[in-house]
């Protein structure tokens, strides 16, 4: 085992797309942790999940380690998107410091504030890395001032405010604490020369500034807080965490203590011990306090449980994550087209899968009332829920998913006052688009807190109810012609600000079962925008388009075929030309769906439908619909 004074545990935190994963790649490659592996030629090797590679974002926290100058540095790469903030919160118990990565052009953003708040609350002193300083638009001095203001606004101590500042280009593979040296590297790159710098200054700073882990090895009983679960096809469930005290060896008897209650959930023995180095798992005979390891041998373990020796009876404290703010309901797909594609169709299969997900992902909550086949799933945002749905559909599930709704709660001091979640949203847009963005967010009860110029962009900061953001992403793309950037993070629960006007128009609802025909679609298209194409299968209650005018939903028949006769027409039939239909993505349909509608998800299709397919029952129940606010007050 490496002595404790030669171990450093550090987390990499940042806003989305500020370069965390690229930085970790660079550290692993330059330290030799990837030598001899195929990953040496890859980019973003830490994003191993298929969805992460497709979307270019980090979804799950990843643990790795490298050896530098006789020290083992354990690194935890975290997601940068606000929806996956629970991944950041739970890894903070594993680290003794964090590297805060900030884009030298954009500066601190909404998620920067969120992750920094959590780190400072744990008493951690960050190392700050201004990344992408080789860009022509970088402004390191201004960003440093903005960061200092943010630290002070968050109540950082004098020690935390005196952070180490590094300048880096993770893509080019160099880092320095001297701006003059940075200018030399940038000038060399402009002349087509390779910069001579490396990431060694950052690794040296980690060893010098990050304290070694606390705890005792010799004579102390073994204990470890589980922060993540990993699936292994040979060993089953493996529990990942940092050893708090003592040592553990393969074959040792251990027990699992439930979080909060300290009840003994299971007793077993350690069958395997693993340490992750680079992208490989290294089997170990023993490990001690300060090590970040994976343990197999206790299949019932869950996140936040304590794995300990038999002489430990008190569970370790864990960090509670922020509460979820929105929810959707998962149920069996009961449409007329159900069961044609998927292999996981029953409510029992859906229930088991969601419970397994809740064990691994502590930011998700699954609520099962036991009275119906539907399950309520609560999370942080639309992206987090869409990733879960996309993962399940790739596993062969067919689902019916209701629209996301905000989780209200009562004020504990005033039972008649309703509280709702608010978010801080940061928007960077071209100046000519700022007017329409302000107008639309104001209608959604948003309050403009700051307006500033950032290079050729306008930066706006709003405080807005989470309700106001549901469904806004697609409008924002259209309003800014795809050039705007929008980021948000949970702010607080505050008083309910009232209803706002509906932004979506009524629907065209199918009234027949069959296959859509171009003849029928050609007669329907003038009434609005179509969601189905020629030859698509449709059924009664399926939403096939959006009306161009406000009003009530319109029942249409997209399966009507042209009647054939033996009478010759005077003129030749013209070729029918329909507007091409863009297939739904999960994020788009979750943002678009109306409260009385549902999303039908199968392995290959995403359809929009009414929750109640029968039109007569739908009209009767619409008169009796109760709002979430009224339901909460009753």
Buried (B, 14 or more C-beta within 10 A) or exposed (E): BBEBEBBBBBBBBBBBBBBBBBBBBBBBBBBEBBEEBEBBEBEBBBBEBEBBEEBEBBBBBBBBBBBBEEBBBBBBBBBBBBBBBBBBBBBBBBBBBBBBBBBBBBBBBBBBBBBBBBBBEBEBBBBBBBBBBBBEEBBBEEBBEBBBEBBEEBEBEEEBBEBBBBBBBBBBBBBBBEBEBBBBBBEBBEEEEEBEBBBBBBBBBBBEBBEBBEBBBEEBBBBBBBBBBBEEEEBEBBBBBBBBBBBBEBEBEBBBBBBEEBEBBBEBEBBBBBBBBBBBBEEBEBBBBBBBBBBBBBEEBBBBBBBBBEEBEEBBEBBEBBBBBBBBBBBBBBBBBBBBBBEBBEBEBBBEBBEBBBBBBBBBBBEEEEEEBBBBBBBBBBBBBBBBBBBBBEEBBBBBBBBBBBBBEEBEEEEEEBBBBBBBBBBBBEEEBBEBBBEBBBEBBBEBEEEEEBEEBBBBBBBBBBBBBBBBBBBBBEBBEEEBBBBBBBBEBEEBBEEBEEEEBBBBBBBBBBBBBBBBBBBBBEBBEBBBEBEBBBBBBBBBBBBEEEEEBBBBBBBBEEEEEEEEEEEEEEEBEEEEBEEBEBBBBBBBBBEBBBBBBBBEBBBBBBBBBEBEEBEEEEEEEEEBBEEBEE
